[in-house]
Amino acid sequence: MVNPERAIQPFVVNLTGISDKMVKKAPKFHEVAKRIVEITDGCVLVAHNTSFDYRILRTEFKRLGYEFEKETLCTVDLSKKFFPEFDKYKLDVVCKKLGIAVANRHRASGDALATVKLFEILLHKDASKNIIQSTLKPIVRFKLSSKMVRLLDTLPNSLGVFYMHDQKGNILYINKSKNIKQSVNNLFLRESKKIKTLIEITKSISFELMGSELMSDLMLYKELQIHRPKFNSGKKRNSKPISFSNNNMIILDKGRNSNEQSVVLVEDNHYKGNGFVELNHQINNLEVLKNVITLEERDAHNDFLVNNHIKRNKVNKIIRF
């Protein structure tokens, strides 16, 4: 809570449930301003209708004589891009169509958490990586040894896909790993001329946690087809038709955290797409599930990857329909 130092308008009270009494003993904006600057340092401001939130923050800081400037991303604009078929883009409408639970609507904790869940889905659907690349900051040149340490410090000891970028954010190299930090560290120790060149021109590394090996396999294959990084060697593709044990199934496995599951959809004997879910409603409603996951064009190699994985590995659950 923040004390606005003025009476709260009735329509705001009705909308949020926040009354004058609730903010009477709350800190004033100037008392929390420094903390806001600290926690947003080096960050991109993401919100549903960012122009409203950003305008409020800039106005309040301007009253204190401080220019608050941040790069911004708007999940309304991104939702319009990735879900053009939706008729409305209010946060509760979009969340309902994606099966995202919204609690404490019009309150900071509820709206922010719902926006995070929506943004995670949008990031997963951003196959071209425009969101990531548009927010990557140019990196000042460092000596190689210190640069290696700096880059490694940003990476997790987790399963996923990682991307090495040049000064402009262009993707130079993509790979998957059960332990991203360890794999990049091993890459830094290699002595080949090609790898040394890659390391020299790499200025930043981004990554996507995948939760399961199948998700990593599918993501790596898709990203290589889209970006064709010049430091990746070509890999063999399987073009032979595959027959699944069941024509229609949902494959559930580990997610990126303990609250979610990864989901892979097979329909009409072909791989359809993948994504992450938290609620049974998202799994049990096929229309909602197809909104949540990233649908992909038919590709025999994807069929091969999915079929080969479920034959050789144990997954958490398979739902046949």
URKAHU-V200917 format. One record per residue. N is the residue number from 0. RES is the residue in one small letter. BURIAL is 1 if it has 24 or more other ideal C-beta (glycine too) atoms within 12 Angstrom, else 0. Layout:
n	res	burial
N	RES	BURIAL
N	RES	BURIAL
//
This chain:
n	res	burial
0	m	0
1	v	1
2	n	0
3	p	1
4	e	0
5	r	0
6	a	0
7	i	1
8	q	0
9	p	0
10	f	0
11	v	0
12	v	0
13	n	0
14	l	0
15	t	0
16	g	0
17	i	1
18	s	0
19	d	0
20	k	0
21	m	0
22	v	0
23	k	0
24	k	0
25	a	0
26	p	0
27	k	0
28	f	1
29	h	0
30	e	0
31	v	0
32	a	0
33	k	0
34	r	0
35	i	1
36	v	0
37	e	0
38	i	0
39	t	1
40	d	0
41	g	0
42	c	0
43	v	0
44	l	1
45	v	1
46	a	1
47	h	1
48	n	1
49	t	1
50	s	0
51	f	0
52	d	1
53	y	1
54	r	0
55	i	0
56	l	1
57	r	0
58	t	0
59	e	1
60	f	1
61	k	0
62	r	0
63	l	0
64	g	0
65	y	0
66	e	0
67	f	1
68	e	0
69	k	1
70	e	0
71	t	1
72	l	1
73	c	1
74	t	1
75	v	1
76	d	1
77	l	1
78	s	1
79	k	0
80	k	0
81	f	1
82	f	1
83	p	0
84	e	0
85	f	0
86	d	0
87	k	0
88	y	1
89	k	0
90	l	1
91	d	0
92	v	0
93	v	1
94	c	1
95	k	1
96	k	1
97	l	1
98	g	1
99	i	1
100	a	0
101	v	1
102	a	0
103	n	0
104	r	1
105	h	0
106	r	0
107	a	0
108	s	0
109	g	0
110	d	1
111	a	1
112	l	1
113	a	1
114	t	1
115	v	1
116	k	1
117	l	1
118	f	1
119	e	1
120	i	1
121	l	1
122	l	1
123	h	1
124	k	1
125	d	1
126	a	1
127	s	0
128	k	1
129	n	0
130	i	1
131	i	1
132	q	0
133	s	0
134	t	1
135	l	1
136	k	0
137	p	0
138	i	0
139	v	0
140	r	0
141	f	0
142	k	0
143	l	0
144	s	0
145	s	0
146	k	1
147	m	1
148	v	0
149	r	0
150	l	1
151	l	1
152	d	0
153	t	0
154	l	1
155	p	1
156	n	0
157	s	1
158	l	1
159	g	1
160	v	1
161	f	1
162	y	1
163	m	1
164	h	1
165	d	1
166	q	0
167	k	0
168	g	1
169	n	1
170	i	1
171	l	1
172	y	1
173	i	1
174	n	1
175	k	1
176	s	1
177	k	0
178	n	0
179	i	1
180	k	1
181	q	0
182	s	1
183	v	1
184	n	0
185	n	0
186	l	1
187	f	1
188	l	0
189	r	0
190	e	0
191	s	0
192	k	0
193	k	0
194	i	1
195	k	0
196	t	0
197	l	1
198	i	1
199	e	0
200	i	1
201	t	1
202	k	1
203	s	1
204	i	1
205	s	1
206	f	1
207	e	1
208	l	1
209	m	1
210	g	1
211	s	1
212	e	1
213	l	1
214	m	1
215	s	1
216	d	1
217	l	1
218	m	1
219	l	1
220	y	1
221	k	1
222	e	1
223	l	1
224	q	0
225	i	0
226	h	1
227	r	0
228	p	1
229	k	0
230	f	1
231	n	1
232	s	0
233	g	0
234	k	0
235	k	0
236	r	0
237	n	0
238	s	0
239	k	0
240	p	0
241	i	1
242	s	0
243	f	1
244	s	0
245	n	0
246	n	0
247	n	0
248	m	1
249	i	1
250	i	1
251	l	1
252	d	1
253	k	1
254	g	1
255	r	1
256	n	0
257	s	0
258	n	0
259	e	1
260	q	1
261	s	1
262	v	1
263	v	1
264	l	1
265	v	1
266	e	1
267	d	0
268	n	0
269	h	1
270	y	1
271	k	1
272	g	1
273	n	1
274	g	1
275	f	1
276	v	1
277	e	1
278	l	1
279	n	0
280	h	0
281	q	1
282	i	1
283	n	0
284	n	0
285	l	0
286	e	0
287	v	1
288	l	1
289	k	1
290	n	1
291	v	1
292	i	1
293	t	1
294	l	1
295	e	1
296	e	0
297	r	0
298	d	0
299	a	0
300	h	1
301	n	1
302	d	1
303	f	1
304	l	1
305	v	1
306	n	1
307	n	0
308	h	1
309	i	1
310	k	0
311	r	0
312	n	0
313	k	0
314	v	1
315	n	0
316	k	0
317	i	1
318	i	0
319	r	0
320	f	0
//
